[in-house]
Amino acid sequence: MNIKQKIGTELKQLLTNKKTTEQIGGWCYWIYMKHIQDIDTTLKDLLLDLSTMEDGPEFELSYEKLNDIADRLIAGEDVKL
């Protein structure tokens, strides 16, 4: 499993566990910092975009959209917002 698939799987688990979008945003930033040397620019940009969800409701994405992102990452796709 590559890093993109691992992140997608972990995101899917957070959604299954009904974490708030604010919590998911914080997790995205933590993952970004933890793997900054291991991830490509597209994935870095995605994680930074998703991390803004902890800044307020105007930055939140729906659980449906987040599930779609997780599925696409698990499939190995590049995801841009």
C-alpha positions in Angstrom: 0.0 0.0 0.0 1.5 3.3 -1.0 1.2 6.5 1.1 -1.7 7.9 -1.0 -3.7 4.7 -0.4 -2.8 4.7 3.3 -4.0 8.3 3.7 -7.2 7.4 1.8 -7.8 4.4 4.1 -7.2 6.4 7.2 -9.5 9.2 6.0 -12.2 6.7 5.3 -11.8 5.4 8.9 -12.2 8.9 10.3 -15.4 9.3 8.3 -16.7 5.9 9.5 -16.0 7.0 13.1 -18.0 10.2 12.5 -15.1 12.6 13.3 -16.0 16.2 12.8 -14.7 18.1 9.7 -12.7 20.2 12.1 -11.0 17.1 13.5 -10.4 15.8 10.0 -8.8 19.1 9.1 -6.5 18.9 12.0 -5.6 15.3 11.1 -4.8 16.4 7.5 -2.4 19.0 8.7 -0.8 16.4 11.1 -0.4 13.9 8.2 1.0 16.7 6.0 3.7 17.5 8.6 4.4 13.9 9.4 4.9 12.9 5.7 6.2 16.1 4.2 9.2 14.4 2.8 7.3 11.3 1.5 4.5 12.9 -0.5 4.2 14.6 -3.9 3.1 18.1 -4.5 -0.5 17.2 -5.5 -1.0 15.3 -2.2 0.6 18.1 -0.2 -1.7 20.6 -1.8 -4.7 18.4 -1.1 -3.8 17.9 2.6 -3.2 21.6 3.1 -6.6 22.4 1.4 -8.3 19.9 3.6 -6.6 21.2 6.7 -8.4 24.5 6.3 -11.6 22.8 7.5 -10.4 23.3 11.1 -10.4 27.1 10.4 -14.2 27.4 10.3 -17.5 26.2 8.8 -17.0 28.2 5.6 -14.1 25.8 4.7 -15.9 22.5 5.5 -16.5 19.9 2.8 -19.5 17.5 3.0 -19.0 14.0 4.2 -20.0 12.8 0.8 -17.2 14.8 -0.9 -14.7 13.6 1.7 -15.8 10.0 1.1 -15.3 10.6 -2.6 -11.8 11.9 -1.9 -10.9 8.9 0.3 -12.2 6.5 -2.4 -10.1 8.2 -5.1 -7.0 8.2 -2.9 -7.5 4.5 -2.2 -7.8 3.9 -6.0 -4.4 5.7 -6.4 -5.8 8.7 -8.1 -4.4 12.3 -7.8 -7.0 14.5 -6.2 -7.3 18.3 -6.6 -9.9 20.5 -5.0 
